[in-house]
């Protein structure tokens, strides 16, 4: 059995030639592969940090867009309120 560590898993693309080679070796039955649970946990934690940074960048971009556009104060445009009738919530809201 071949044990894969975090560095190997992080640097290997699932669509790359290294992954294809591992699949071929496994399919032939020559070797099997595994990763310790702590390696999987570390990869998940690294992805969570990456997603948090990307989310914060997207949130900041939406806030910048809201400040830069004439309809920046309209909550509906940014998905934060019911669909307005009239000019940005002026008047009755649709059900």
Residue frames as a rotation matrix with the C-alpha (Angstrom) as fourth column:
UNK 1
0.584 0.812 0.000 0.00
0.812 -0.584 0.000 0.00
0.000 0.000 -1.000 0.00
UNK 2
-0.537 -0.683 0.495 1.23
0.680 -0.698 -0.225 3.47
0.499 0.215 0.839 -0.90
UNK 3
0.233 0.550 -0.802 0.40
0.894 -0.445 -0.046 6.18
-0.383 -0.707 -0.595 1.64
UNK 4
-0.062 -0.174 0.983 -0.05
0.691 -0.718 -0.084 9.65
0.720 0.674 0.165 0.16
UNK 5
-0.396 -0.122 -0.910 0.73
0.835 -0.459 -0.302 12.72
-0.381 -0.880 0.284 2.24
UNK 6
0.439 0.668 -0.601 -0.63
0.430 -0.744 -0.512 16.26
-0.789 -0.034 -0.614 2.10
UNK 7
-0.205 -0.606 -0.769 2.08
-0.441 -0.644 0.625 17.61
-0.874 0.467 -0.135 -0.21
UNK 8
-0.938 -0.146 0.313 1.47
0.170 0.594 0.787 14.89
-0.301 0.791 -0.532 -2.79
UNK 9
-0.184 0.959 0.217 -2.31
0.940 0.236 -0.245 15.25
-0.286 0.159 -0.945 -2.71
UNK 10
0.403 0.338 -0.850 -2.19
0.236 -0.936 -0.260 19.05
-0.884 -0.096 -0.457 -2.83
UNK 11
-0.311 -0.641 -0.702 0.22
-0.538 -0.490 0.686 19.16
-0.784 0.591 -0.192 -5.77
UNK 12
-0.913 0.003 0.407 -1.57
0.281 0.729 0.624 16.49
-0.295 0.684 -0.667 -7.81
UNK 13
-0.490 0.779 -0.391 -4.39
-0.854 -0.519 0.037 17.50
-0.174 0.352 0.920 -10.12
UNK 14
-0.054 0.560 0.827 -7.23
-0.213 0.802 -0.558 15.00
-0.976 -0.206 0.076 -10.37
UNK 15
0.913 0.407 -0.021 -7.11
-0.080 0.128 -0.989 15.45
-0.400 0.904 0.150 -14.14
UNK 16
0.358 -0.871 -0.336 -3.32
-0.918 -0.393 0.042 15.37
-0.168 0.294 -0.941 -14.41
UNK 17
0.249 -0.345 -0.905 -0.97
-0.530 0.734 -0.426 12.63
0.811 0.585 -0.001 -15.57
UNK 18
-0.789 -0.552 0.270 0.11
-0.512 0.348 -0.786 11.76
0.340 -0.758 -0.557 -12.02
UNK 19
-0.241 0.798 0.552 -3.48
-0.755 0.203 -0.624 10.95
-0.610 -0.567 0.554 -11.04
UNK 20
0.600 0.429 -0.675 -3.94
-0.783 0.489 -0.385 8.92
0.165 0.760 0.629 -14.23
UNK 21
-0.278 -0.791 -0.545 -0.81
-0.498 0.604 -0.623 6.91
0.821 0.098 -0.562 -13.40
UNK 22
-0.822 0.017 0.570 -2.10
-0.545 0.266 -0.795 6.23
-0.165 -0.964 -0.209 -9.88
UNK 23
0.228 0.971 0.072 -5.48
-0.837 0.233 -0.494 5.16
-0.497 0.052 0.866 -11.29
UNK 24
0.422 -0.131 -0.897 -3.79
-0.692 0.593 -0.412 2.81
0.586 0.794 0.160 -13.77
UNK 25
-0.682 -0.724 -0.104 -1.62
-0.443 0.522 -0.728 1.23
0.581 -0.451 -0.677 -11.07
UNK 26
-0.596 0.536 0.599 -4.67
-0.623 0.163 -0.765 0.79
-0.507 -0.829 0.236 -8.85
UNK 27
0.416 0.817 -0.399 -6.81
-0.884 0.260 -0.388 -0.63
-0.213 0.514 0.831 -11.70
UNK 28
0.050 -0.489 -0.871 -4.18
-0.586 0.692 -0.421 -3.25
0.809 0.532 -0.252 -12.56
UNK 29
0.923 0.372 -0.098 -4.13
-0.126 0.531 0.838 -4.29
0.364 -0.761 0.537 -8.92
UNK 30
0.099 -0.974 -0.203 -0.40
0.375 0.226 -0.899 -3.87
0.922 0.012 0.387 -8.44
UNK 31
-0.880 -0.380 -0.286 -0.74
0.425 -0.360 -0.830 -1.44
0.213 -0.852 0.478 -5.52
UNK 32
0.352 0.936 -0.006 -3.41
0.837 -0.312 0.449 0.27
0.419 -0.163 -0.893 -3.52
UNK 33
-0.604 -0.518 0.606 -3.33
0.279 -0.849 -0.448 3.84
0.747 -0.101 0.657 -2.27
UNK 34
0.384 0.732 -0.563 -4.49
0.854 -0.049 0.518 5.58
0.352 -0.679 -0.644 0.85
UNK 35
-0.316 -0.415 0.853 -4.27
-0.033 -0.894 -0.447 8.81
0.948 -0.169 0.269 2.81
UNK 36
-0.710 0.042 -0.703 -4.30
0.690 0.245 -0.681 9.08
0.144 -0.969 -0.203 6.59
UNK 37
0.330 0.941 -0.079 -7.33
0.928 -0.308 0.209 10.81
0.172 -0.142 -0.975 8.08
UNK 38
0.253 -0.289 -0.923 -5.19
0.498 -0.779 0.380 13.70
-0.829 -0.556 -0.053 9.37
UNK 39
-0.829 -0.538 0.153 -4.03
0.373 -0.327 0.869 14.39
-0.417 0.777 0.471 5.79
UNK 40
-0.333 0.804 0.493 -7.64
0.788 -0.050 0.614 14.64
0.518 0.593 -0.616 4.61
UNK 41
0.535 0.506 -0.677 -8.44
0.817 -0.513 0.263 16.94
-0.214 -0.694 -0.688 7.58
UNK 42
-0.254 -0.725 -0.641 -5.46
0.399 -0.682 0.613 19.17
-0.881 -0.100 0.462 6.72
UNK 43
-0.870 -0.025 0.492 -6.54
0.488 -0.183 0.854 19.45
0.069 0.983 0.171 3.10
UNK 44
0.119 0.988 0.098 -10.09
0.886 -0.151 0.439 20.33
0.449 0.035 -0.893 4.17
UNK 45
0.414 -0.026 -0.910 -8.78
0.672 -0.665 0.325 23.01
-0.613 -0.746 -0.258 6.54
UNK 46
-0.676 -0.710 -0.196 -6.60
0.341 -0.538 0.771 24.52
-0.653 0.454 0.606 3.80
UNK 47
-0.618 0.533 0.578 -9.57
0.645 -0.077 0.760 24.62
0.450 0.842 -0.297 1.43
UNK 48
0.408 0.801 -0.438 -11.75
0.910 -0.317 0.267 26.25
0.075 -0.507 -0.859 4.10
UNK 49
-0.004 -0.499 -0.867 -9.16
0.451 -0.774 0.444 29.01
-0.892 -0.389 0.228 4.56
UNK 50
-0.907 -0.336 0.252 -8.95
0.350 -0.273 0.896 29.49
-0.232 0.901 0.366 0.80
UNK 51
-0.236 0.910 0.341 -12.74
0.818 -0.003 0.575 29.70
0.524 0.415 -0.744 0.49
UNK 52
0.410 0.362 -0.837 -12.92
0.820 -0.548 0.164 32.20
-0.399 -0.754 -0.522 3.35
UNK 53
-0.487 -0.661 -0.571 -10.41
0.260 -0.734 0.627 34.49
-0.833 0.157 0.530 1.59
UNK 54
-0.895 0.185 0.406 -12.29
0.402 -0.061 0.913 34.21
0.194 0.981 -0.020 -1.70
UNK 55
0.101 0.983 -0.153 -15.62
0.956 -0.053 0.289 34.88
0.276 -0.175 -0.945 0.01
UNK 56
0.205 -0.082 -0.975 -14.24
0.607 -0.771 0.192 37.99
-0.768 -0.632 -0.108 1.70
UNK 57
-0.831 -0.532 -0.160 -12.85
0.173 -0.521 0.836 39.25
-0.528 0.667 0.525 -1.63
UNK 58
-0.609 0.687 0.396 -16.23
0.629 0.113 0.769 38.68
0.484 0.717 -0.501 -3.31
UNK 59
0.310 0.733 -0.606 -18.06
0.947 -0.296 0.126 40.43
-0.087 -0.612 -0.786 -0.45
UNK 60
-0.190 -0.478 -0.858 -15.72
0.358 -0.847 0.393 43.42
-0.914 -0.232 0.332 -0.71
UNK 61
-0.957 -0.153 0.248 -16.24
0.277 -0.212 0.937 43.55
-0.090 0.965 0.245 -4.49
UNK 62
-0.148 0.976 0.160 -20.02
0.863 0.048 0.504 43.59
0.484 0.212 -0.849 -4.07
UNK 63
0.354 0.229 -0.907 -19.72
0.767 -0.626 0.142 46.36
-0.536 -0.745 -0.397 -1.45
UNK 64
-0.629 -0.643 -0.438 -17.48
0.210 -0.682 0.700 48.38
-0.749 0.348 0.564 -3.82
UNK 65
-0.793 0.408 0.453 -20.01
0.513 0.046 0.857 47.88
0.329 0.912 -0.245 -6.60
UNK 66
0.204 0.917 -0.342 -22.82
0.971 -0.144 0.193 49.03
0.128 -0.372 -0.920 -4.34
UNK 67
0.131 -0.226 -0.965 -20.90
0.472 -0.842 0.261 52.23
-0.872 -0.490 -0.003 -3.55
UNK 68
-0.771 -0.609 -0.185 -19.97
0.114 -0.418 0.901 52.86
-0.626 0.674 0.392 -7.19
UNK 69
-0.722 0.551 0.418 -23.41
0.593 0.183 0.784 52.50
0.355 0.814 -0.459 -8.78
UNK 70
-0.702 0.505 0.503 -26.38
-0.486 -0.855 0.180 54.88
0.521 -0.118 0.846 -8.67
UNK 71
0.412 0.891 -0.189 -28.60
-0.477 0.388 0.788 52.08
0.776 -0.235 0.586 -7.38
UNK 72
-0.522 -0.784 -0.336 -26.10
-0.088 0.442 -0.893 51.18
0.848 -0.437 -0.299 -4.64
UNK 73
-0.802 0.236 0.548 -28.62
-0.592 -0.195 -0.782 51.85
-0.078 -0.952 0.297 -1.89
UNK 74
0.188 0.922 -0.339 -31.21
-0.933 0.276 0.230 49.49
0.306 0.273 0.912 -3.38
UNK 75
-0.263 -0.338 0.904 -31.26
-0.734 0.678 0.040 46.28
-0.626 -0.653 -0.426 -1.32
UNK 76
0.708 0.597 0.376 -33.10
-0.236 0.703 -0.672 44.30
-0.665 0.387 0.638 -4.01
UNK 77
0.679 -0.492 -0.545 -30.28
-0.652 -0.061 -0.756 44.70
0.339 0.869 -0.362 -6.54
UNK 78
-0.396 -0.918 -0.002 -27.95
-0.772 0.334 -0.541 42.88
0.498 -0.213 -0.841 -4.18
UNK 79
-0.196 0.384 -0.902 -30.46
0.034 0.922 0.385 40.20
0.980 0.045 -0.194 -3.17
UNK 80
-0.934 -0.247 -0.259 -31.20
0.261 0.027 -0.965 41.55
0.245 -0.969 0.039 0.30
UNK 81
-0.665 0.739 -0.109 -34.87
-0.338 -0.428 -0.838 42.40
-0.666 -0.521 0.535 0.09
UNK 82
0.045 0.771 0.636 -38.22
0.536 0.519 -0.666 41.71
-0.843 0.370 -0.390 -1.61
UNK 83
-0.554 -0.214 0.804 -38.70
0.831 -0.205 0.518 42.68
0.055 0.955 0.291 -5.23
UNK 84
-0.531 0.324 -0.783 -39.67
0.220 -0.840 -0.496 46.37
-0.819 -0.436 0.374 -5.27
UNK 85
0.249 0.607 0.755 -42.22
0.968 -0.136 -0.211 48.12
-0.026 0.783 -0.621 -7.44
UNK 86
0.991 0.077 0.109 -41.13
0.089 -0.991 -0.104 51.48
0.100 0.112 -0.989 -8.73
UNK 87
0.392 -0.893 0.222 -37.80
-0.330 -0.362 -0.872 53.05
0.859 0.269 -0.436 -8.01
UNK 88
-0.539 -0.774 -0.333 -35.78
-0.025 0.410 -0.912 50.90
0.842 -0.483 -0.240 -5.62
UNK 89
-0.675 0.287 -0.680 -38.50
0.717 0.474 -0.511 49.99
0.175 -0.832 -0.526 -3.21
UNK 90
-0.885 0.437 -0.163 -40.60
-0.376 -0.875 -0.305 53.12
-0.276 -0.209 0.938 -3.63
UNK 91
-0.142 0.907 -0.396 -44.22
-0.890 0.058 0.452 52.07
0.433 0.416 0.799 -3.57
UNK 92
0.635 0.504 0.586 -45.72
-0.709 0.681 0.183 48.65
-0.307 -0.531 0.790 -2.91
UNK 93
-0.593 -0.802 0.073 -43.61
-0.734 0.576 0.360 45.50
-0.331 0.160 -0.930 -2.89
UNK 94
0.054 0.566 -0.823 -44.80
-0.762 0.556 0.332 42.52
0.645 0.609 0.461 -4.91
UNK 95
0.638 0.203 0.743 -45.67
-0.690 0.579 0.434 39.35
-0.342 -0.790 0.509 -2.97
